[in-house]
């Protein structure tokens, strides 16, 4: 699908998106229908504009006229994909020693353990420091764990089968429930950094799970927006947004009976994706057995599409956002996952969050509609399997 066709299709949703922004109750973020979206479809092809993110309550600058600019900047080298199922030097492979002489057991499925170099510690003295409401600090505690997806050193999510990925989903659920039962834990963050570009220190497929005593910044901002919308409209912000996207389909990448993957209207990263549960649930432990299978299915499908896009092991940071674990019901919360991949033009050219993005506002060149069309065209037969 061409860039022009994507934007022409996107025009049909503009009025619904205006209504959605207005319904969210963010009066300071728009003035009138004409002021928020006065440009016509032809102008969208060449005119910079900004889009509102109702989850974080911030604007994203979109600059479609810059997509053809020449690139003489940094070109990344392609990291070699692991070619062996077992690496004797990998501390995450079964039977090998980890830092300080700890032994990784000969596991055969998933394996979770306490991070040997945790960012947070479960024990420690409580303290608070404050001076003139300008210099403030306080103790924070947490529990940091690592979850290996498979004993195989070379088996990434898009190359796993349904049974293997269901085991990962079950392990996520088990870890969430176990950590959520700790009285002082307020938030459980499950996240995966895939690839050297995203800072992964080991290519062995794994994720991290951090349990915090406080609500971190981004979930806290989402919590505020979800609660404000629910209080005003008595409905779920993400449920309402999902219905808009399903009606229009311009940014839908793939879906099954329980989940939808789409490029959000307000995406910042070039091929950013949002995974949404079709049923209104607030956390992963509320998934049925069938929905766990379908979560495994949709994660495999979107990561295959990512790999196919540039025929490489596509790097990304992904993570689930779900309800706080303070024992309250948190009805406004809707289970979702974010994918933030850095690649822009090819397997060797990535987007940098620098300059204007650091000092002023998030900015993107490729429109979300074009990104969704390219992911849709990428297909779900992994490029490594096409010749077999």
Order of alpha helices (4+ residues) and beta strands (2+ residues): alpha-alpha-alpha-alpha-beta-beta-beta-beta-beta-beta-alpha-beta-beta-alpha-alpha-beta-beta-beta-alpha-beta-beta-beta-beta-alpha-beta-alpha
